[in-house]
Amino acid sequence: MTSQPSDALSQHDSERFDSERFETPSSPVLKRTPSSPSVSAITTASRRFSKVWDHTPEYLESGGTKIITSHLKEHDIDVSSAQEPRTTSIQSNIADAFHKAKETDYKRRCLSTIATRALDPAIVEQLYIQWITTCGVSFCMATLLEFRALLYYLNPEIDNWLPNSIPTIQTWTLRTYEAQKQQIKREVQSALSKAHFTVDL
């Protein structure tokens, strides 16, 4: 008598479990058709085993950003990569170095007996000083063989104009500082209104 309810319960459970289709990674019944014929799924996408995906359409997936970029351009939203402002900044620094080089009239000694015109020594000096002062680079960087090897690979004529001594680099830095200080003084003196400076020491 007591075994009949348990037999009925086990039979009911087995019928319920048989009626449900469980999807497992090894199950062969995972072929899903899209709800719309115009929408297809990429075959390389990861397989989804949740029952939710049996009732939702599968969309075409792509890892690219072309569609997003095109959509933003349709709405006149400027999409510029990180490389564009970096390139613009580099070009601006080089143009500034050209301008400063024209304002200086220092004599620069060529370190080689072979005359070359590919590099302008004034521009080399301005760009090098701007680099070491902005980035806090040591004066001895120009004496390191590894650094000079890199510059030599980029342009072999750099050895003709980049000094290999720390005192010369210091002289470059000081005279560039004095030239910039005088330039700032002239700009402040030519201002239309008074300029007030506060220095915290």
C-alpha positions as CSV (number, residue, x, y, z in Angstrom):
1,M,0.0,0.0,0.0
2,T,2.7,2.4,0.9
3,S,4.7,1.7,-2.3
4,Q,1.9,2.8,-4.6
5,P,2.1,6.6,-3.9
6,S,5.8,6.5,-4.3
7,D,5.6,4.5,-7.6
8,A,3.0,7.0,-8.9
9,L,5.2,9.9,-7.9
10,S,8.3,8.5,-9.5
11,Q,6.3,7.7,-12.7
12,H,4.9,11.3,-12.7
13,D,8.5,12.7,-12.3
14,S,9.9,10.6,-15.1
15,E,7.1,11.7,-17.4
16,R,7.6,15.4,-16.5
17,F,11.4,15.1,-17.1
18,D,10.9,13.2,-20.4
19,S,8.5,15.9,-21.6
20,E,11.1,18.7,-21.0
21,R,14.0,19.0,-23.4
22,F,17.2,19.9,-21.6
23,E,19.9,21.5,-23.6
24,T,23.4,20.4,-22.7
25,P,26.7,21.1,-24.5
26,S,26.7,17.6,-25.9
27,S,23.0,17.7,-26.9
28,P,22.6,17.4,-30.7
29,V,19.3,19.4,-30.7
30,L,20.8,22.8,-30.6
31,K,19.9,23.9,-34.2
32,R,18.0,27.1,-33.8
33,T,16.6,29.0,-36.8
34,P,16.4,32.7,-36.7
35,S,12.9,34.2,-36.3
36,S,13.4,36.4,-39.2
37,P,14.9,35.2,-42.6
38,S,16.7,38.5,-43.0
39,V,18.7,38.1,-39.8
40,S,21.4,35.5,-39.6
41,A,23.9,34.6,-36.9
42,I,27.6,34.2,-37.3
43,T,28.5,30.5,-37.1
44,T,31.7,31.3,-35.2
45,A,29.7,32.9,-32.3
46,S,29.6,31.0,-29.0
47,R,26.7,28.7,-28.6
48,R,24.0,29.6,-26.1
49,F,22.3,26.9,-24.1
50,S,19.7,29.0,-22.3
51,K,16.0,28.5,-23.2
52,V,15.6,32.2,-23.5
53,W,17.4,32.2,-26.8
54,D,14.7,29.8,-28.3
55,H,12.3,32.7,-28.2
56,T,14.4,35.6,-29.3
57,P,16.0,36.5,-32.7
58,E,19.7,36.1,-33.2
59,Y,21.3,39.2,-34.7
60,L,24.3,39.5,-36.9
61,E,27.3,40.2,-34.6
62,S,30.5,41.9,-35.6
63,G,33.6,42.9,-33.6
64,G,34.3,45.9,-35.8
65,T,33.4,49.6,-35.3
66,K,32.6,50.6,-38.8
67,I,28.8,50.6,-38.3
68,I,29.2,52.7,-35.1
69,T,31.5,55.1,-36.8
70,S,29.2,55.5,-39.8
71,H,26.2,56.1,-37.5
72,L,28.1,58.8,-35.6
73,K,29.1,60.5,-38.8
74,E,25.5,60.5,-40.0
75,H,24.7,62.6,-36.9
76,D,27.6,65.0,-37.6
77,I,29.5,63.7,-34.5
78,D,33.3,64.0,-35.0
79,V,35.0,60.8,-34.5
80,S,38.8,61.3,-34.3
81,S,41.2,58.6,-33.3
82,A,43.8,59.1,-30.5
83,Q,46.5,59.2,-33.2
84,E,45.2,62.3,-34.9
85,P,45.6,64.7,-32.0
86,R,49.0,63.1,-31.2
87,T,50.1,63.7,-34.8
88,T,48.8,67.3,-34.7
89,S,50.7,67.9,-31.5
90,I,54.0,66.5,-32.9
91,Q,53.6,68.6,-36.0
92,S,52.9,71.7,-33.9
93,N,56.1,71.1,-31.8
94,I,58.2,70.7,-34.9
95,A,56.8,73.9,-36.4
96,D,57.5,75.7,-33.2
97,A,61.0,74.4,-33.2
98,F,61.5,75.8,-36.8
99,H,60.2,79.2,-35.7
100,K,62.5,79.3,-32.6
101,A,65.5,78.1,-34.7
102,K,65.0,81.0,-37.1
103,E,65.2,83.5,-34.2
104,T,68.5,82.3,-32.9
105,D,71.8,83.1,-34.4
106,Y,74.2,80.9,-32.5
107,K,77.1,79.3,-34.2
108,R,77.1,75.5,-34.0
109,R,80.1,73.4,-34.6
110,C,79.8,70.4,-36.8
111,L,81.4,67.4,-35.2
112,S,82.2,65.8,-38.6
113,T,84.4,66.9,-41.4
114,I,81.8,65.7,-43.9
115,A,79.5,68.6,-44.8
116,T,75.8,67.7,-44.6
117,R,72.7,69.7,-45.1
118,A,70.0,67.1,-44.3
119,L,69.6,68.2,-40.7
120,D,69.3,71.8,-39.5
121,P,71.4,72.1,-36.3
122,A,69.3,74.8,-34.9
123,I,66.2,72.7,-35.1
124,V,68.0,69.7,-33.6
125,E,69.0,71.9,-30.7
126,Q,65.5,73.3,-30.1
127,L,63.8,69.9,-30.3
128,Y,66.4,68.2,-28.1
129,I,66.2,70.9,-25.4
130,Q,62.4,70.9,-25.5
131,W,62.4,67.1,-25.0
132,I,64.8,67.0,-22.1
133,T,63.1,69.9,-20.3
134,T,59.6,68.7,-20.8
135,C,60.2,65.1,-19.9
136,G,62.9,65.7,-17.2
137,V,65.5,63.8,-19.1
138,S,69.1,63.8,-17.7
139,F,71.8,65.7,-19.4
140,C,73.9,62.5,-19.7
141,M,71.3,61.0,-22.1
142,A,73.3,62.3,-25.1
143,T,76.3,60.4,-23.9
144,L,74.6,56.9,-23.8
145,L,75.6,54.7,-26.7
146,E,72.2,53.0,-26.8
147,F,70.4,56.3,-27.2
148,R,72.8,57.5,-29.8
149,A,72.5,54.2,-31.7
150,L,68.7,54.8,-31.8
151,L,69.1,58.3,-33.2
152,Y,71.8,57.2,-35.6
153,Y,69.5,54.5,-37.0
154,L,66.8,57.2,-37.5
155,N,69.2,59.6,-39.2
156,P,73.0,58.8,-39.4
157,E,73.8,62.6,-39.6
158,I,72.7,63.1,-36.0
159,D,76.2,62.4,-34.9
160,N,77.4,65.5,-36.7
161,W,75.2,67.9,-34.6
162,L,74.3,66.3,-31.3
163,P,77.1,66.8,-28.9
164,N,78.5,64.0,-26.8
165,S,79.4,66.1,-23.7
166,I,77.2,67.1,-20.8
167,P,78.6,70.7,-20.5
168,T,77.5,71.4,-24.1
169,I,74.0,70.2,-23.4
170,Q,73.9,72.4,-20.3
171,T,75.0,75.4,-22.4
172,W,72.3,74.7,-24.9
173,T,69.7,74.5,-22.1
174,L,70.8,77.8,-20.5
175,R,70.9,79.8,-23.6
176,T,67.6,78.5,-24.7
177,Y,66.2,79.5,-21.3
178,E,67.6,83.0,-21.6
179,A,66.2,83.4,-25.1
180,Q,62.8,82.3,-24.0
181,K,62.9,84.5,-21.0
182,Q,63.6,87.6,-23.1
183,Q,60.9,86.6,-25.5
184,I,58.4,86.4,-22.6
185,K,59.5,89.7,-21.3
186,R,58.9,91.4,-24.6
187,E,55.4,89.8,-24.9
188,V,54.5,91.0,-21.4
189,Q,55.8,94.5,-22.0
190,S,53.9,94.8,-25.2
191,A,50.6,93.7,-23.6
192,L,47.7,96.2,-23.7
193,S,46.9,95.8,-20.0
194,K,48.9,95.3,-16.9
195,A,49.9,91.8,-16.0
196,H,50.2,90.7,-12.3
197,F,52.2,87.7,-11.3
198,T,52.1,85.8,-8.0
199,V,54.9,83.4,-7.2
200,D,54.6,80.9,-4.4
201,L,58.0,79.9,-3.0
